[in-house]
Amino acid sequence: MEIGVYTFAEYPPGFAPGDPRGAAQRLRELVEEAVLADQVGLDAFGVGEHHRPDYVVSAPAVVLAALAARTERIRLASAVTVLSSDDPVRVFQDFATLDLLSGGRAELMAGRGSFIESFPLFGYDLQDYDSLFSENLELLLKLRDDERVTWSGRHRAPLTGQGVYPRPLQDPLPVWIAVGGTPQSAVRAGTLGLPMAVAIIGGQPERFAGLVELYRESARRAGHDPARLGVSINSHAFVANDARTAADVFFPSYAETMSRIGRERGWPPFTRAQFDAAREPRGALLVGGPQEVIDKILFQHEIFGHTRFMAQMTVGPMPHREVLRAIELLGTVVAPAVRAEVARRTSSAEAASP
């Protein structure tokens, strides 16, 4: 199994959202996190896209290009690219360029996003939310497959055979579909034969089992081999030397962020009781010492048989030193144990099959 980290690049402690000094510091910290993740052997590093004052990355491809210059082997992904409100031609060009700069390590995770600020910002109608994503994804995949494309749709000027450059090193450039729990999104990803990333940030992971099975069944029906398609589970996670330290470090910024976003959506404040319940073995939060996190990743693997786990370790303004320690533990303790056990399970299953 691949193990990685992703971040939405929230403002650091001590800075008001929108303060350029805080944005500059957070971007420097983000580079340090990616470099460390690369050094400790993690497989992927993802950067999200937001258009709000409390996040510092609105152009993930630019940030990932900076990370490409400082890392050697780790794969570099958006998490996510808000494809509904972007131009597929420009998105393809950005990530093809990133692929060239990184020596073939770019990945594009396409999603519809969890916020809506990008729609009025770029002049799109929120009522076209679904059709924009479907149409833009269709065009993006055509651009990935062919140098010259003839295409027309509702929301963008047609292409009449123009060439789109540069072309990436990877053929094809990896495109993941990010889903939050919508069956239609899982069916789309499976039908297209694209890898799927599932965000599990609340409730019990078991409730997503049907979504992953629907994805694999849709792939089978469309003639794709599900065994060749990646599934990533993306979750809020944090690792410290022991469970109490992990909880005490992670909770304050996590609760503040969840409560603040919750107020925007009419939810009640997030409590420590909810947090501790989500940290239980069957909960969605992977926050604890190394063994607790190992056990929860492996528990989820029993449910999903997924090929990648991505940890969002900064939810709100987190102390940078503790985040670096969490990445170190994830790479040096958690990941080797998880990989070894998944490999053992796979070997045992293959030996038992007729």
C-alpha positions as CSV (number, residue, x, y, z in Angstrom):
1,M,0.0,0.0,0.0
2,E,1.1,3.5,-0.7
3,I,1.1,6.0,2.2
4,G,1.0,9.8,1.8
5,V,0.1,13.2,3.2
6,Y,-2.1,15.9,1.9
7,T,-2.7,19.5,3.1
8,F,-5.1,22.4,2.4
9,A,-2.3,24.7,3.6
10,E,-4.2,26.5,6.4
11,Y,-2.7,29.7,7.8
12,P,-0.1,29.1,10.5
13,P,-0.7,30.0,14.2
14,G,-0.3,33.6,15.1
15,F,-1.4,35.1,11.7
16,A,-4.8,36.5,10.7
17,P,-6.2,34.9,7.5
18,G,-5.2,37.0,4.5
19,D,-2.0,38.3,6.1
20,P,0.7,37.9,3.3
21,R,3.3,37.3,6.0
22,G,1.4,34.3,7.2
23,A,0.9,33.0,3.7
24,A,4.6,33.2,3.0
25,Q,5.5,31.4,6.2
26,R,2.9,28.7,5.6
27,L,4.3,28.1,2.1
28,R,7.8,27.7,3.4
29,E,6.5,25.2,6.0
30,L,4.7,23.3,3.3
31,V,7.9,22.9,1.3
32,E,9.6,21.6,4.5
33,E,6.8,19.1,5.0
34,A,7.1,17.8,1.5
35,V,10.8,17.5,1.6
36,L,10.6,15.5,4.9
37,A,7.8,13.3,3.5
38,D,10.1,12.5,0.5
39,Q,13.1,11.8,2.8
40,V,11.2,9.4,5.1
41,G,9.9,7.4,2.2
42,L,6.3,8.4,1.9
43,D,4.7,7.8,-1.5
44,A,2.6,10.9,-2.3
45,F,2.2,14.5,-1.2
46,G,-1.1,16.3,-2.1
47,V,-2.0,20.0,-2.0
48,G,-5.5,21.3,-2.1
49,E,-7.1,24.2,-3.9
50,H,-9.2,26.8,-2.0
51,H,-10.2,30.4,-2.7
52,R,-10.7,31.6,0.9
53,P,-8.7,33.8,3.2
54,D,-8.0,31.0,5.7
55,Y,-6.1,28.9,3.1
56,V,-2.9,29.9,1.3
57,V,-3.0,27.7,-1.9
58,S,-5.3,28.7,-4.7
59,A,-3.0,27.5,-7.4
60,P,-1.8,24.0,-6.5
61,A,0.1,23.3,-9.7
62,V,2.4,26.3,-8.9
63,V,3.1,25.0,-5.4
64,L,3.6,21.5,-6.6
65,A,6.1,22.8,-9.1
66,A,8.1,24.3,-6.2
67,L,7.9,21.0,-4.4
68,A,9.2,19.2,-7.5
69,A,12.4,21.2,-7.4
70,R,13.0,20.2,-3.8
71,T,12.0,16.5,-3.8
72,E,13.3,13.5,-5.6
73,R,10.9,10.5,-5.6
74,I,7.6,11.4,-3.9
75,R,4.5,11.7,-6.2
76,L,3.0,15.1,-6.3
77,A,-0.8,15.5,-6.5
78,S,-3.5,18.1,-6.3
79,A,-6.0,17.4,-3.6
80,V,-8.2,18.4,-5.3
81,T,-8.2,20.4,-8.5
82,V,-11.7,22.1,-8.6
83,L,-12.4,21.1,-12.1
84,S,-15.9,22.5,-12.3
85,S,-14.6,26.1,-12.2
86,D,-11.4,25.7,-14.2
87,D,-10.4,25.5,-17.8
88,P,-9.5,21.9,-18.7
89,V,-7.0,23.0,-21.3
90,R,-5.1,25.1,-18.8
91,V,-5.4,22.4,-16.1
92,F,-3.9,19.9,-18.5
93,Q,-1.1,22.2,-19.5
94,D,-0.3,23.0,-15.8
95,F,0.0,19.4,-14.8
96,A,1.8,18.3,-18.0
97,T,4.4,21.0,-17.1
98,L,4.5,19.7,-13.5
99,D,5.1,16.2,-14.8
100,L,8.0,17.4,-16.9
101,L,9.6,19.4,-14.0
102,S,9.2,16.4,-11.6
103,G,10.5,13.8,-13.9
104,G,7.1,12.0,-14.3
105,R,5.7,12.3,-10.7
106,A,2.6,14.5,-11.3
107,E,-0.9,13.4,-10.5
108,L,-4.2,15.3,-10.9
109,M,-7.0,14.6,-8.5
110,A,-10.2,16.1,-10.0
111,G,-13.1,17.0,-7.8
112,R,-16.0,19.4,-7.4
113,G,-14.6,20.9,-4.1
114,S,-16.1,21.3,-0.7
115,F,-16.6,25.1,-1.0
116,I,-18.3,27.2,-3.7
117,E,-16.2,30.4,-3.7
118,S,-14.5,29.6,-7.0
119,F,-17.8,29.7,-9.0
120,P,-18.6,33.4,-8.7
121,L,-14.9,34.2,-8.7
122,F,-14.4,32.8,-12.2
123,G,-17.8,33.7,-13.5
124,Y,-19.6,30.3,-13.3
125,D,-23.2,29.6,-12.3
126,L,-23.4,27.3,-9.3
127,Q,-26.6,25.8,-10.9
128,D,-24.2,24.3,-13.5
129,Y,-22.2,22.6,-10.8
130,D,-22.7,19.0,-12.1
131,S,-22.7,19.7,-15.8
132,L,-19.5,21.8,-15.6
133,F,-17.7,18.9,-13.9
134,S,-18.9,16.3,-16.3
135,E,-18.1,18.4,-19.4
136,N,-14.7,19.5,-18.1
137,L,-13.7,16.0,-17.1
138,E,-14.7,14.7,-20.6
139,L,-12.5,17.4,-22.2
140,L,-9.6,16.8,-19.8
141,L,-9.5,13.1,-20.6
142,K,-9.6,13.8,-24.4
143,L,-6.7,16.2,-24.0
144,R,-4.8,13.6,-22.0
145,D,-5.3,11.0,-24.7
146,D,-4.7,13.0,-27.9
147,E,-2.4,15.9,-28.8
148,R,-5.0,17.4,-31.1
149,V,-8.6,17.5,-30.0
150,T,-11.9,18.3,-31.8
151,W,-14.6,18.9,-29.2
152,S,-17.6,21.1,-28.3
153,G,-19.7,21.5,-25.2
154,R,-22.1,23.9,-23.4
155,H,-19.7,25.8,-21.2
156,R,-16.5,26.4,-23.2
157,A,-15.5,27.5,-26.6
158,P,-15.0,24.4,-28.9
159,L,-11.7,23.0,-30.0
160,T,-11.2,22.4,-33.7
161,G,-8.1,20.3,-33.8
162,Q,-5.7,22.6,-32.0
163,G,-2.6,21.1,-30.5
164,V,-2.3,21.3,-26.7
165,Y,1.3,21.5,-25.3
166,P,3.4,20.5,-23.6
167,R,2.8,16.7,-23.4
168,P,3.6,15.0,-20.1
169,L,6.2,12.3,-19.6
170,Q,3.7,9.9,-18.2
171,D,1.4,8.3,-20.7
172,P,-1.3,8.6,-19.5
173,L,-1.0,11.4,-17.0
174,P,-2.7,10.0,-13.8
175,V,-6.1,11.5,-13.2
176,W,-8.0,10.5,-10.1
177,I,-11.6,11.2,-9.3
178,A,-12.2,12.5,-5.8
179,V,-15.6,11.6,-4.2
180,G,-17.1,12.5,-0.9
181,G,-19.8,9.8,-0.8
182,T,-22.0,10.4,-3.8
183,P,-22.9,7.1,-5.6
184,Q,-23.1,8.9,-9.0
185,S,-19.5,10.0,-8.6
186,A,-18.3,6.5,-7.9
187,V,-20.2,5.1,-10.9
188,R,-18.6,7.8,-13.1
189,A,-15.1,7.0,-11.9
190,G,-15.6,3.2,-12.3
191,T,-17.2,3.6,-15.8
192,L,-14.3,5.7,-17.0
193,G,-11.7,3.4,-15.5
194,L,-10.1,6.1,-13.4
195,P,-8.7,5.6,-9.9
196,M,-10.9,6.9,-7.1
197,A,-10.1,8.8,-3.9
198,V,-12.7,8.7,-1.1
199,A,-12.7,11.3,1.6
200,I,-13.7,9.8,4.9
201,I,-13.8,12.5,7.5
202,G,-16.8,11.6,9.6
203,G,-19.0,8.6,10.6
204,Q,-17.9,5.0,10.5
205,P,-15.7,3.9,7.6
206,E,-17.8,0.8,7.0
207,R,-20.6,3.0,5.6
208,F,-18.4,3.7,2.6
209,A,-17.9,0.1,1.8
210,G,-20.9,0.0,-0.6
211,L,-19.5,3.1,-2.4
212,V,-16.2,1.3,-3.1
213,E,-18.0,-1.8,-4.2
214,L,-20.3,0.2,-6.5
215,Y,-17.2,1.8,-8.0
216,R,-15.6,-1.6,-8.7
217,E,-18.8,-3.1,-10.1
218,S,-19.2,-0.1,-12.4
219,A,-15.7,-0.7,-13.6
220,R,-16.4,-4.3,-14.3
221,R,-19.5,-3.5,-16.3
222,A,-17.6,-1.0,-18.4
223,G,-14.9,-3.6,-19.2
224,H,-12.2,-2.4,-16.8
225,D,-10.3,-4.7,-14.4
226,P,-11.0,-3.3,-10.9
227,A,-7.8,-5.0,-9.7
228,R,-5.8,-2.5,-11.9
229,L,-7.6,0.6,-10.5
230,G,-6.4,2.4,-7.5
231,V,-8.5,3.3,-4.5
232,S,-7.3,5.9,-2.1
233,I,-8.8,6.6,1.4
234,N,-8.2,10.2,2.4
235,S,-8.7,11.0,6.1
236,H,-7.9,13.4,8.9
237,A,-5.0,11.9,10.7
238,F,-2.2,12.8,13.1
239,V,0.6,10.8,14.7
240,A,2.6,11.5,17.9
241,N,4.7,9.5,20.2
242,D,1.6,8.5,22.2
243,A,-2.1,8.7,21.8
244,R,-2.7,11.4,24.5
245,T,-0.1,13.7,22.9
246,A,-1.5,13.2,19.5
247,A,-5.0,14.1,20.7
248,D,-4.0,17.1,22.7
249,V,-1.9,18.6,19.8
250,F,-4.5,17.9,17.1
251,F,-7.8,18.8,18.9
252,P,-7.6,22.6,19.4
253,S,-7.1,23.6,15.8
254,Y,-9.3,20.7,14.5
255,A,-12.2,21.7,16.7
256,E,-11.8,25.4,15.9
257,T,-11.8,24.7,12.2
258,M,-14.7,22.2,12.3
259,S,-16.8,24.6,14.4
260,R,-16.0,27.6,12.2
261,I,-16.9,25.8,9.0
262,G,-19.9,24.2,10.8
263,R,-21.3,27.7,11.6
264,E,-21.3,28.5,7.9
265,R,-23.3,25.3,7.2
266,G,-25.6,25.5,10.2
267,W,-23.9,22.8,12.3
268,P,-23.4,22.9,16.1
269,P,-20.0,23.5,17.6
270,F,-17.6,20.5,17.5
271,T,-16.9,19.0,21.0
272,R,-14.1,17.0,22.6
273,A,-16.6,14.2,23.1
274,Q,-17.2,14.0,19.4
275,F,-13.5,14.1,18.8
276,D,-12.7,11.3,21.2
277,A,-15.6,9.2,19.8
278,A,-14.2,9.6,16.3
279,R,-10.8,8.4,17.5
280,E,-12.3,5.1,18.6
281,P,-11.2,2.0,16.6
282,R,-14.3,2.2,14.3
283,G,-14.3,6.0,14.0
284,A,-13.1,8.2,11.1
285,L,-10.2,10.0,12.8
286,L,-6.8,8.4,12.7
287,V,-5.3,10.3,15.6
288,G,-3.0,8.5,18.0
289,G,0.4,6.9,18.6
290,P,2.0,4.9,15.8
291,Q,0.3,1.6,16.7
292,E,-3.2,3.1,16.9
293,V,-2.8,4.6,13.5
294,I,-1.3,1.4,12.1
295,D,-4.3,-0.5,13.4
296,K,-6.8,1.8,12.0
297,I,-5.3,1.9,8.5
298,L,-5.2,-1.9,8.5
299,F,-8.8,-2.1,9.8
300,Q,-9.9,0.1,6.9
301,H,-7.8,-2.1,4.5
302,E,-9.9,-5.0,5.6
303,I,-13.0,-3.1,4.5
304,F,-11.8,-1.5,1.3
305,G,-8.7,-3.3,0.1
306,H,-7.5,0.1,-1.0
307,T,-4.1,0.8,-2.6
308,R,-3.3,4.2,-1.0
309,F,-3.9,6.0,2.3
310,M,-3.6,9.8,2.4
311,A,-3.4,11.6,5.8
312,Q,-4.5,15.2,6.2
313,M,-2.4,16.2,9.1
314,T,-3.1,19.9,9.2
315,V,-6.8,20.8,9.8
316,G,-6.6,24.4,11.0
317,P,-3.5,26.3,12.1
318,M,-1.2,23.5,13.4
319,P,2.2,23.9,15.1
320,H,4.8,23.2,12.4
321,R,7.3,21.3,14.6
322,E,4.6,18.8,15.7
323,V,3.5,18.3,12.1
324,L,7.0,17.5,11.0
325,R,7.3,15.0,13.8
326,A,4.0,13.4,12.7
327,I,5.2,13.1,9.1
328,E,8.4,11.5,10.4
329,L,6.5,8.9,12.4
330,L,4.2,8.2,9.5
331,G,7.1,7.6,7.2
332,T,9.5,5.7,9.5
333,V,7.1,3.7,11.7
334,V,3.6,3.6,10.4
335,A,4.2,3.1,6.7
336,P,6.7,0.3,6.9
337,A,4.4,-1.7,9.3
338,V,1.3,-1.1,7.1
339,R,3.1,-2.1,3.9
340,A,4.5,-5.3,5.5
341,E,1.2,-6.4,6.8
342,V,-0.7,-5.6,3.6
343,A,2.0,-7.5,1.6
344,R,1.6,-10.5,4.0
345,R,-2.2,-10.5,3.6
346,T,-1.9,-10.3,-0.2
347,S,0.6,-13.2,-0.2
348,S,-1.7,-15.3,2.0
349,A,-4.7,-14.6,-0.1
350,E,-2.9,-15.5,-3.3
351,A,-1.6,-18.7,-1.7
352,A,-5.1,-19.6,-0.6
353,S,-6.8,-19.0,-4.0
354,P,-7.3,-22.0,-6.3
